[in-house]
Amino acid sequence: METTFDMFIETEVPEDELIVSRTDFTGKITYVNETFAEISGYTPEELIGKPHNVIRHPDMPKSAFEEMWATLKRGEVWEGYVKNLRKDKGYYWVFARMSTVIKDGKPVEYKSVREPVSREKKIEMQNLYDKMRAEEEGQTRVVLYIDNEKLKEAEGLEQ
Ligand SMILES: Cc1cc2nc3c(=O)[nH]c(=O)nc-3n(C[C@H](O)[C@H](O)[C@H](O)COP(=O)(O)O)c2cc1C
């Protein structure tokens, strides 16, 4: 059996900036802030008008989004961990808070505001989502996390 190996680069989400986007009721992007564009590797112009699944990462289980949509449609707030796909195929983890935008007492749009995720939580969520996907698709994928400090140590030993 042939083994293939891909390495994708993680982009760290800054602590002090909010990543904001808004969509219409079908999930089409209507607004992104500069930080959203920067972190996803797109320009705002490339994102606006596109379905929000342009940044959907293949590691995200279907059921996570099904639950998210059901929650939003009930008018409730959804909070959860999301692994997103950058334009360059790299990835970034966020803790997202999605809700309905109300204007003059009427729901007009959805919005999402995101924060950074700790390394421990990323590993926990990767494992959980891998399990959920395996159950959904009957597939298993192994993901290795390499600690930067350990990597430096190992490189030091080789020299
Ligand atoms: C306000 C809002 C923000 C969203 N943000 C993301 C996001 O950051 N990443 C993502 O993969 N999906 C996001 N979604 C969900 C997508 O619309 C979509 O349901 C998801 O990517 C799964 O794709 P699929 O519905 O084609 O299976 C968001 C939806 C809404 C309403």
Ligand as a Chemical Component Dictionary entry (heavy atoms), coordinates in Angstrom:
data_LIG
# 
_chem_comp.id                   LIG 
_chem_comp.type                 NON-POLYMER 
_chem_comp.pdbx_formal_charge   0 
_chem_comp.three_letter_code    LIG 
# 
loop_
_chem_comp_atom.comp_id 
_chem_comp_atom.atom_id 
_chem_comp_atom.alt_atom_id 
_chem_comp_atom.type_symbol 
_chem_comp_atom.charge 
_chem_comp_atom.model_Cartn_x 
_chem_comp_atom.model_Cartn_y 
_chem_comp_atom.model_Cartn_z 
_chem_comp_atom.pdbx_ordinal 
LIG C1  C1  C 0 -22.422 33.696 9.925 1  
LIG C2  C2  C 0 -21.860 32.395 9.408 2  
LIG C3  C3  C 0 -20.505 32.152 9.487 3  
LIG C4  C4  C 0 -19.956 30.959 9.038 4  
LIG N1  N1  N 0 -18.606 30.779 9.142 5  
LIG C5  C5  C 0 -18.056 29.637 8.679 6  
LIG C6  C6  C 0 -16.656 29.441 8.763 7  
LIG O1  O1  O 0 -15.894 30.264 9.279 8  
LIG N2  N2  N 0 -16.157 28.283 8.265 9  
LIG C7  C7  C 0 -16.933 27.316 7.715 10 
LIG O2  O2  O 0 -16.401 26.300 7.262 11 
LIG N3  N3  N 0 -18.285 27.481 7.642 12 
LIG C8  C8  C 0 -18.845 28.611 8.113 13 
LIG N4  N4  N 0 -20.206 28.764 8.045 14 
LIG C9  C9  C 0 -21.030 27.629 7.567 15 
LIG C10 C10 C 0 -21.081 27.546 6.057 16 
LIG O3  O3  O 0 -22.111 28.370 5.604 17 
LIG C11 C11 C 0 -21.358 26.089 5.596 18 
LIG O4  O4  O 0 -22.560 25.620 6.118 19 
LIG C12 C12 C 0 -20.228 25.131 6.006 20 
LIG O5  O5  O 0 -18.973 25.603 5.553 21 
LIG C13 C13 C 0 -20.423 23.709 5.514 22 
LIG O6  O6  O 0 -20.519 23.678 4.140 23 
LIG P1  P1  P 0 -21.754 22.928 3.433 24 
LIG O7  O7  O 0 -22.980 23.563 4.025 25 
LIG O8  O8  O 0 -21.580 23.178 1.987 26 
LIG O9  O9  O 0 -21.606 21.483 3.823 27 
LIG C14 C14 C 0 -20.793 29.963 8.481 28 
LIG C15 C15 C 0 -22.166 30.202 8.389 29 
LIG C16 C16 C 0 -22.696 31.381 8.860 30 
LIG C17 C17 C 0 -24.176 31.606 8.768 31 
# 
loop_
_chem_comp_bond.comp_id 
_chem_comp_bond.atom_id_1 
_chem_comp_bond.atom_id_2 
_chem_comp_bond.value_order 
_chem_comp_bond.pdbx_ordinal 
LIG C1  C2  SING 1  
LIG C2  C3  SING 2  
LIG C2  C16 DOUB 3  
LIG C3  C4  DOUB 4  
LIG C4  N1  SING 5  
LIG C4  C14 SING 6  
LIG N1  C5  DOUB 7  
LIG C5  C6  SING 8  
LIG C5  C8  SING 9  
LIG C6  O1  DOUB 10 
LIG C6  N2  SING 11 
LIG N2  C7  SING 12 
LIG C7  O2  DOUB 13 
LIG C7  N3  SING 14 
LIG N3  C8  DOUB 15 
LIG C8  N4  SING 16 
LIG N4  C9  SING 17 
LIG N4  C14 SING 18 
LIG C9  C10 SING 19 
LIG C10 O3  SING 20 
LIG C10 C11 SING 21 
LIG C11 O4  SING 22 
LIG C11 C12 SING 23 
LIG C12 O5  SING 24 
LIG C12 C13 SING 25 
LIG C13 O6  SING 26 
LIG O6  P1  SING 27 
LIG P1  O7  DOUB 28 
LIG P1  O8  SING 29 
LIG P1  O9  SING 30 
LIG C14 C15 DOUB 31 
LIG C15 C16 SING 32 
LIG C16 C17 SING 33 
# 
